[in-house]
Amino acid sequence: MNKRIWQLFASAITVALLSAVYPAFAASEPEQLVTKAEETFKNFQNDPQMSWLRSHLNAAKAVMIAPEVRKAGFVVGGSGGRAVLLARDKETGNWSGPAFYTIANASLGFQAGIEKSEVVMLIMTEKGLNSLLNDQLKLGADASIAAGPVGTGAEKGITTDVVSFSRSKGIYGGVNLDGTLVTINDGWNARFYAKAVTPVDILVRHSVTNYNAQKLQDQIAQAVIK
């Protein structure tokens, strides 16, 4: 092996070793959640059973997306997952966010046979949105919640603060969110925006942005236009 080939070989080995220890451009957990939220929102938008969600999205103040709500294993003895919240500016109509949240409840109601679901919640009132700007919200107590209707003919009128939709392997309404605790995830907000921020900073003051959120913002904005 001549000197040049040996140098190339040594360089390749070095790069491989460094990559194993320091994965290049690895997406952070918050970024991965945003990517999963994009896929979840797309799934709901393309689902013919979610006509109510599509037709009422233009009236929503905000949208919360939880790509994976698990029956067990998220917290000791309980259930839950992580979620992102995007809100619409009432002056401009532009969507901002996401802000990151944790949802958890020891008695989160799953249908029999359901271990995990993907969830989309439409925040329909200012009260619902303002409640989510607090440190912790209990769905059903601090803000009223109802399961959204599914089916192509669903025209059921709903007047609650939050309307939830869940899907799991073809089953709709697989999880009951009444009583669920929704808590601000300060750590993930700080990681995503590279500094300590609150949901008010993100969704009301619009004092921070992250280009990794643009695709999800555009998805929701385009869905509203439709």
Sequence and secondary structure as in RCSB ss.txt:
>XXXX:A:sequence
MNKRIWQLFASAITVALLSAVYPAFAASEPEQLVTKAEETFKNFQNDPQMSWLRSHLNAAKAVMIAPEVRKAGFV
VGGSGGRAVLLARDKETGNWSGPAFYTIANASLGFQAGIEKSEVVMLIMTEKGLNSLLNDQLKLGADASIAAGPV
GTGAEKGITTDVVSFSRSKGIYGGVNLDGTLVTINDGWNARFYAKAVTPVDILVRHSVTNYNAQKLQDQIAQAVI
K
>XXXX:A:secstr
  HHHHHHHHHHHHHHHHHHHS TT   HHHHHHHHHHHHHHHHHH TT HHHHHHGGG SEEEEEEEEESSSSS
TT EEEEEEEEEE TTT  EEEEEEEEEEETT EE TT  EEEEEEEE SHHHHHHHTSSEEEBTTTB EEE   
STT      SSEEEEEEETTEES EE TT EEEE HHHHHHHHTS   HIIIIIS     GGGHHHHHHHHHHHH
 
